[in-house]
Amino acid sequence: MAYFGDPVPVEDLLFRPEHSIIDQSLHAKLGGFTTNGDGFGIGWYGTGSVPAVFKSTHPAWSDENLHEIAVQINTPLLFAHVRASSGTPVQRSNCHPFRYGRWLWMHNGSLARFPELKHDMMMAVDPALYPKIEGSTDTEALFFLALTFGLTEDPPGAVARAVGLVEEIGRRRGVEFPVHMTVATTDGESIWAFRYSSEGNTSSLYHSTDVAQLRQLYPELDILDRLGPDTRLIVSEPLRDLPGAWKEVPDGSWGLVRRGKQEIHPFEPVQGG
């Protein structure tokens, strides 16, 4: 889940929706795993020059510390992720979101047969960036490939080149469909979200609709009065069953959210990049 808008209490985002990210850690409906209990993480922007990150290997539904800090934090931009490991160890350094400078990155999905691809991927990472890699996941490897290809200057182009390289490496090693991903990344001012898989069968991804429209549809929902006009949520599963509140991000596309601007474009990997 990614939130962008006026500052709101993190508790309202994590715990209060009917099908919150905490509920999804136990009862996911649309993903590959019903239970996502291999850790969690949140990243948010406050008064510092870099985002804060709180991560744990505990299941999100039972971590008392998460609820304690969620009550105290107000933020205009939040990333939240619950993890089901696809094979790498359950440890804090493997929990999302991942951070580099002002940037956060999180991912649902997997890179097929990642242990066989990992060496070639790591050899392509900028040597100046390589020491910053802390964990062992395919998600972090993809993040640092995107950073190598210029994520901080051109996020869509960098992700397209990173995904293109993974597909090249995978197919050289006999992996027919190497990439399966929904990715969100941010610099604290904008959010970029990507939905793509090599086989065209990607995990679900949704974004919320215009707040003014939602107020007309659901005038009885008091929480809508507390949300600013630029508010957007990007989620793997809708947080509440409200017809008209959610739109599916098309497969093979990327979207941009920033103040006063929301747009969606086709996504195509770039090979040879």
C-alpha positions in Angstrom: 0.0 0.0 0.0 1.2 3.5 -0.9 -0.5 6.7 0.3 0.0 10.2 -1.1 -1.9 13.3 0.1 -2.2 15.6 3.1 -0.7 14.4 6.3 -2.8 11.8 8.1 -2.3 9.5 11.1 -0.7 6.3 10.0 -3.1 4.4 12.2 -5.9 5.4 9.9 -4.1 3.9 6.9 -2.8 0.7 8.5 -5.5 -0.4 10.9 -8.9 1.2 10.3 -9.9 0.1 6.7 -12.0 -3.0 6.6 -9.5 -4.8 4.4 -6.4 -3.0 5.6 -2.8 -4.0 4.9 -2.8 -5.6 8.4 -5.9 -7.6 7.5 -4.2 -8.6 4.2 -1.3 -10.0 6.2 -3.7 -12.7 7.4 -6.5 -12.8 4.8 -5.2 -11.7 1.4 -7.8 -12.3 -1.3 -6.1 -11.6 -4.6 -2.4 -12.4 -4.2 -0.5 -15.7 -4.5 -0.4 -16.1 -0.7 -3.3 -15.8 1.6 -1.1 -15.3 4.6 1.8 -12.8 4.5 3.5 -13.4 7.9 7.2 -13.3 7.0 7.7 -9.8 8.2 6.5 -6.3 7.3 7.8 -2.8 6.9 6.6 0.8 6.6 8.5 3.8 5.2 7.4 7.4 5.6 8.5 11.0 5.2 8.6 13.5 8.0 10.9 16.3 9.0 14.2 14.7 8.1 16.1 14.7 4.8 15.6 11.0 4.3 12.5 8.8 4.9 12.2 6.8 8.1 11.8 3.0 7.9 10.4 0.6 10.5 10.7 -3.1 9.7 10.4 -6.4 11.6 10.3 -10.1 11.0 7.2 -10.4 13.2 3.8 -10.9 11.5 2.2 -7.5 11.1 -1.0 -8.6 12.7 0.6 -9.3 16.1 3.4 -6.6 16.4 2.5 -4.3 19.2 5.3 -1.9 18.4 3.8 -1.2 14.9 0.5 -0.1 16.5 2.3 2.0 19.0 4.2 4.1 16.4 1.3 4.2 14.0 -0.7 6.1 16.6 2.0 8.8 16.8 3.0 9.3 13.1 1.3 11.8 10.7 2.7 11.7 7.2 1.9 12.9 3.7 3.5 9.8 2.1 3.5 6.2 3.4 4.7 2.9 2.0 3.6 -0.3 3.8 4.3 -3.9 2.8 3.6 -7.3 4.3 5.9 -10.1 3.2 5.5 -13.7 2.1 9.0 -15.0 1.4 9.6 -16.5 -2.1 12.6 -18.4 -0.8 15.0 -15.9 0.7 15.5 -15.9 4.5 13.1 -14.2 6.9 15.3 -11.4 8.3 14.9 -7.7 8.7 17.2 -6.8 5.8 14.9 -8.7 3.5 11.7 -6.8 4.5 10.3 -4.1 2.3 10.4 -1.2 1.7 14.1 -0.8 0.7 15.7 2.6 1.1 18.5 4.4 -0.7 18.9 8.1 0.1 15.5 9.7 -0.3 14.2 6.8 -2.3 11.9 3.9 -1.2 11.1 0.8 -3.2 8.8 -2.2 -2.6 7.6 -5.1 -4.8 5.1 -7.9 -5.0 5.9 -10.8 -7.2 9.1 -12.6 -7.9 12.0 -13.0 -10.4 11.7 -16.6 -11.5 14.7 -18.9 -10.5 16.4 -15.9 -8.9 19.3 -17.9 -7.5 20.3 -18.8 -11.0 20.1 -15.1 -12.2 21.5 -13.4 -9.2 25.2 -13.5 -10.1 24.7 -11.9 -13.5 22.3 -9.3 -12.0 24.8 -8.4 -9.3 27.6 -8.0 -11.7 25.6 -5.4 -13.5 25.1 -3.3 -10.4 27.2 -0.1 -10.2 30.2 -1.0 -8.0 29.7 2.3 -6.1 26.1 1.2 -5.2 26.9 -2.5 -4.5 28.1 -2.0 -0.8 24.7 -0.5 0.0 22.9 -3.8 -0.6 22.0 -5.3 2.8 19.8 -8.3 2.1 19.4 -11.2 -0.3 16.1 -10.7 -2.1 15.3 -10.4 -5.8 13.4 -7.2 -4.9 16.5 -5.4 -3.6 18.6 -6.7 -6.5 16.0 -5.2 -8.9 16.0 -1.9 -6.9 19.8 -1.6 -7.3 19.7 -2.4 -10.9 17.1 0.4 -11.4 19.4 2.7 -9.4 22.3 1.7 -11.6 20.2 2.6 -14.7 19.3 6.0 -13.4 16.2 5.7 -11.2 16.9 9.0 -9.5 16.8 10.9 -12.8 14.3 8.9 -14.9 12.3 6.2 -12.9 10.2 4.8 -15.8 13.2 4.5 -18.1 15.5 3.0 -15.4 12.9 0.4 -14.4 12.3 -0.4 -18.1 16.1 -1.0 -18.6 16.4 -3.0 -15.3 13.5 -5.3 -16.2 14.8 -5.7 -19.8 18.2 -6.8 -18.4 16.6 -9.3 -16.1 14.6 -10.7 -19.0 17.8 -11.0 -21.1 19.6 -12.8 -18.3 16.7 -15.1 -17.6 16.2 -16.1 -21.1 19.9 -16.8 -21.6 19.5 -19.3 -18.8 16.3 -20.9 -20.0 13.8 -19.0 -17.9 10.8 -18.4 -20.1 9.0 -15.8 -17.9 11.7 -14.2 -15.7 9.8 -11.2 -14.3 6.6 -10.9 -12.3 6.1 -7.6 -10.5 4.1 -4.8 -9.1 6.5 -2.2 -7.9 6.2 1.1 -6.2 9.0 3.6 -5.7 9.1 7.2 -4.5 11.4 10.1 -3.8 9.1 11.7 -1.3 7.5 14.1 -3.8 6.1 11.6 -6.4 5.2 7.9 -6.5 5.8 5.7 -9.6 4.0 2.4 -9.7 4.6 -0.4 -12.2 2.5 -3.5 -13.1 4.2 -6.0 -15.5 5.1 -9.6 -15.9 6.9 -11.4 -18.7 3.9 -13.7 -19.3 1.3 -11.0 -19.1 -0.4 -12.4 -15.9 0.6 -9.9 -13.2 -0.5 -9.6 -9.6 -3.4 -7.2 -8.9 -2.8 -3.4 -8.5 -5.4 -0.7 -7.9 -5.5 3.1 -7.4 -8.1 5.2 -5.7 -10.3 7.5 -7.6 -10.8 11.3 -7.1 -11.7 12.3 -3.6 -14.3 14.8 -4.7 -16.1 12.1 -6.7 -16.0 9.7 -3.7 -17.6 12.4 -1.4 -20.5 12.6 -3.8 -20.8 8.8 -3.9 -20.5 8.3 -0.2 -21.4 11.4 1.8 -21.8 9.4 4.9 -18.1 8.4 5.1 -16.6 11.0 7.5 -13.0 9.9 6.7 -13.4 11.4 3.2 -13.8 14.9 4.7 -10.3 14.6 6.2 -8.6 13.8 2.9 -7.2 16.5 0.7 -8.0 16.8 -3.0 -4.7 15.2 -4.2 -5.1 12.1 -2.1 -4.3 8.8 -3.8 -3.9 5.3 -2.6 -2.1 2.6 -4.6 -2.9 -0.9 -3.3 -2.5 -4.6 -4.2 -6.1 -5.1 -2.9 -8.9 -2.6 -2.3 -9.1 -1.6 1.3 -12.8 -1.4 1.4 -15.6 -2.7 -0.9 -16.8 0.7 -2.3 -18.1 0.5 -5.9 -16.5 3.3 -7.9 -13.7 3.9 -5.3 -11.0 1.8 -7.0 -9.7 1.5 -10.6 -7.4 -1.4 -11.7 -4.0 -0.4 -13.0 -3.8 -2.0 -16.4 -1.3 -4.9 -16.9 1.8 -3.7 -18.6 1.7 -0.1 -17.4 3.2 2.4 -15.1 1.6 5.3 -13.2 2.7 8.6 -11.7 1.2 10.3 -8.7 2.3 13.7 -7.6 0.5 16.8 -6.3 -1.9 18.0 -8.9 -1.0 15.2 -11.4 -2.0 11.5 -11.9 -1.3 9.7 -15.1 -0.9 6.1 -16.5 1.3 5.0 -19.4 2.2 1.7 -21.2 5.2 0.0 -19.8 7.7 -1.8 -22.1 11.0 -3.3 -20.9 14.1 -2.0 -22.8 16.7 -4.6 -23.7 20.3 -3.9 -24.5 20.2 -1.0 -22.0 
